[in-house]
């Protein structure tokens, strides 16, 4: 069993969840959860959207290629050319 402490945040109270706890539940900062009351217990239930935006670090984990070179199909249109 893991424990946490209820803390004051402004006019509200909250519970901080450790990184390992979030990882075990496949949750990230900004994810939405439903708060359910079950007898005397609170349950946090992840609200999964149909399409989650992937984490770029996870997407490119294990990528061994170098930077991609531009193919030159687009001409300069502004001040990007030095």
C-alpha positions as a Markdown table, in Angstrom:
| # | Residue | x | y | z |
|---|---|---|---|---|
| 1 | Unk | 0.0 | 0.0 | 0.0 |
| 2 | Unk | 1.2 | 3.5 | -0.9 |
| 3 | Unk | 0.3 | 6.5 | 1.2 |
| 4 | Unk | -0.1 | 10.2 | 0.3 |
| 5 | Unk | -0.8 | 13.3 | 2.3 |
| 6 | Unk | -3.6 | 15.8 | 1.6 |
| 7 | Unk | -2.0 | 19.2 | 1.1 |
| 8 | Unk | -3.4 | 22.7 | 0.9 |
| 9 | Unk | -3.2 | 24.4 | -2.6 |
| 10 | Unk | -4.6 | 27.9 | -2.5 |
| 11 | Unk | -8.3 | 27.6 | -1.4 |
| 12 | Unk | -8.4 | 23.9 | -2.3 |
| 13 | Unk | -6.8 | 20.7 | -1.1 |
| 14 | Unk | -5.0 | 18.1 | -3.2 |
| 15 | Unk | -3.0 | 14.9 | -3.1 |
| 16 | Unk | 0.3 | 14.6 | -5.0 |
| 17 | Unk | 0.9 | 11.3 | -6.8 |
| 18 | Unk | 4.4 | 10.1 | -7.3 |
| 19 | Unk | 5.9 | 9.5 | -10.7 |
| 20 | Unk | 6.0 | 5.7 | -10.1 |
| 21 | Unk | 2.3 | 5.7 | -9.1 |
| 22 | Unk | 1.4 | 7.6 | -12.3 |
| 23 | Unk | 3.5 | 5.2 | -14.4 |
| 24 | Unk | 1.8 | 2.2 | -12.9 |
| 25 | Unk | -1.6 | 3.6 | -13.9 |
| 26 | Unk | -0.3 | 4.9 | -17.3 |
| 27 | Unk | -1.2 | 8.5 | -16.4 |
| 28 | Unk | 0.6 | 11.7 | -17.2 |
| 29 | Unk | 0.4 | 15.3 | -16.0 |
| 30 | Unk | -2.7 | 16.9 | -17.5 |
| 31 | Unk | -4.7 | 13.6 | -17.9 |
| 32 | Unk | -8.2 | 13.8 | -16.6 |
| 33 | Unk | -9.6 | 11.4 | -14.0 |
| 34 | Unk | -13.1 | 10.9 | -12.6 |
| 35 | Unk | -13.4 | 10.9 | -8.8 |
| 36 | Unk | -15.7 | 8.1 | -7.6 |
| 37 | Unk | -16.9 | 7.6 | -4.0 |
| 38 | Unk | -17.2 | 3.9 | -3.1 |
| 39 | Unk | -18.4 | 3.5 | 0.5 |
| 40 | Unk | -15.7 | 5.4 | 2.5 |
| 41 | Unk | -13.1 | 5.2 | -0.3 |
| 42 | Unk | -12.2 | 7.6 | -3.1 |
| 43 | Unk | -11.3 | 6.1 | -6.5 |
| 44 | Unk | -9.6 | 8.0 | -9.3 |
| 45 | Unk | -10.6 | 6.5 | -12.7 |
| 46 | Unk | -8.7 | 7.6 | -15.8 |
| 47 | Unk | -10.8 | 9.3 | -18.5 |
| 48 | Unk | -9.3 | 8.1 | -21.7 |
| 49 | Unk | -10.0 | 10.0 | -24.8 |
| 50 | Unk | -10.3 | 8.3 | -28.2 |
| 51 | Unk | -7.0 | 9.8 | -29.4 |
| 52 | Unk | -4.2 | 10.7 | -27.0 |
| 53 | Unk | -1.4 | 12.8 | -28.3 |
| 54 | Unk | 1.8 | 10.7 | -28.2 |
| 55 | Unk | 4.8 | 11.8 | -26.2 |
| 56 | Unk | 7.6 | 12.7 | -28.7 |
| 57 | Unk | 10.3 | 11.2 | -26.5 |
| 58 | Unk | 8.4 | 7.9 | -26.5 |
| 59 | Unk | 7.8 | 8.1 | -30.3 |
| 60 | Unk | 11.5 | 8.5 | -31.0 |
| 61 | Unk | 12.7 | 6.1 | -28.3 |
| 62 | Unk | 15.2 | 3.8 | -30.0 |
| 63 | Unk | 15.5 | 6.0 | -33.2 |
| 64 | Unk | 19.0 | 5.7 | -34.4 |
| 65 | Unk | 18.9 | 7.8 | -37.6 |
| 66 | Unk | 20.3 | 11.3 | -37.9 |
| 67 | Unk | 18.6 | 14.5 | -38.6 |
| 68 | Unk | 16.4 | 14.5 | -41.7 |
| 69 | Unk | 17.7 | 16.7 | -44.6 |
| 70 | Unk | 15.2 | 19.0 | -46.3 |
| 71 | Unk | 14.5 | 18.1 | -49.9 |
| 72 | Unk | 14.5 | 21.7 | -51.1 |
| 73 | Unk | 11.0 | 21.6 | -52.7 |
| 74 | Unk | 9.9 | 24.8 | -50.9 |
| 75 | Unk | 11.5 | 28.2 | -51.7 |
| 76 | Unk | 12.3 | 30.7 | -49.0 |
| 77 | Unk | 9.3 | 33.0 | -48.3 |
| 78 | Unk | 10.6 | 35.2 | -45.5 |
| 79 | Unk | 13.6 | 36.2 | -43.5 |
| 80 | Unk | 14.7 | 32.6 | -42.8 |
| 81 | Unk | 17.4 | 32.8 | -45.4 |
| 82 | Unk | 20.6 | 34.5 | -44.0 |
